[in-house]
Structures are given as structure tokens and as C-alpha cells.
């Protein structure tokens, strides 16, 4: 009989440190897509605040803190990351478990913005893309969600099936940035 074991999306691939940047996997207990029913975004926001201490995010924003965050995930959608969703949320939104569907990596360190600049057309400089801001975009050729969670810290989410490609592309950009000495000043 075959023995199966659960592995994280980036098992055996991370962590990686190149130059001033590190890339590591972020594991969350729960990831839940929240899609408010028509006219229920405000009550959902109140229920989310009461149950988890965070607001339903406006476009391109995230709310919460490390380990418990709600990230804008597209028109009329938010991804609750970290806590198991309170049952009260189901009165106001479709609540769909996405925990096994996503790979989440954290890129941090001097030059992180330069690494991402090689892979996406988004302007992620701190003056334009502040802490708590998030965007759905392409990263090289994958659809991702990028959230600034610190000064030079980004959480990047891609479909689980793209984890190896995500790590490969980010590592290549990290090597390029390190070779040019970018972000070390």
C-alpha cells in the first residue's frame, strides 16, 4: 500500500537566500474566500470586525496583522488568511475554503522591490505601494496576488500548481539583482 503524506506547496524548494533577499514559504492554517452577497458587504464587514478584528478590504487593500489578514482578492472578494472563519460570516457571504489551493511565499530584504520589478509591471516602490496595499497581477507569466506586509517585505500568492515555477522565477530575479549589487546600498 502506498503511504501518502501531506506536503506544503513549496516543500523542498524553500527557503532561499540570495544577496540581500530571502524567499521563504508562509504556511497558514486557513485560507477562505469571502464573496459578499448582493448588498451585504457592510454587514459582512461588521461581522468580520466582530469575529476577527478586521474590516472587509476595499479594492487593493488588506486589513489585519501577521497571522490574521483579509486581503482584497478581486472585485467583491476578500481572502481571509489565517483564522478559521467564524460561522456568522456565512449569513452575509459565500464562504469557500481555499486552504489547499494556494502557495504563499514571502520575499524580503534590500532589493525585494528590484526583484519584483524584473517580473511584474507594477510600481511597488514604497512611495506608491504602501504597507497594506495589495494587487492582483501577473508575475512573469503567472497570475498572483502581491501584498506589501512590511517595509521591504512582500507576500506573494500563486496557485499551488505553480509553486515550483513561482520559486524558480523569483530565485532567478534574486540572482540577477544580487549580481548587479542592487538594493545593497
HELIX and SHEET records of a PDB file:
HELIX    1   1 UNK A   41  UNK A   52  1                                  12    
HELIX    2   2 UNK A   87  UNK A   91  5                                   5    
HELIX    3   3 UNK A  112  UNK A  117  1                                   6    
HELIX    4   4 UNK A  160  UNK A  162  5                                   3    
HELIX    5   5 UNK A  163  UNK A  180  1                                  18    
SHEET    1   A 6 UNK A  16  UNK A  18  0                                        
SHEET    2   A 6 UNK A  21  UNK A  25 -1                                        
SHEET    3   A 6 UNK A 102  UNK A 109 -1                                        
SHEET    4   A 6 UNK A 153  UNK A 159 -1                                        
SHEET    5   A 6 UNK A 142  UNK A 150 -1                                        
SHEET    6   A 6 UNK A 134  UNK A 139 -1                                        
SHEET    1   B 5 UNK A  62  UNK A  65  0                                        
SHEET    2   B 5 UNK A  68  UNK A  72 -1                                        
SHEET    3   B 5 UNK A  77  UNK A  81 -1                                        
SHEET    4   B 5 UNK A  31  UNK A  36 -1                                        
SHEET    5   B 5 UNK A  93  UNK A  97 -1                                        
END                                                                             
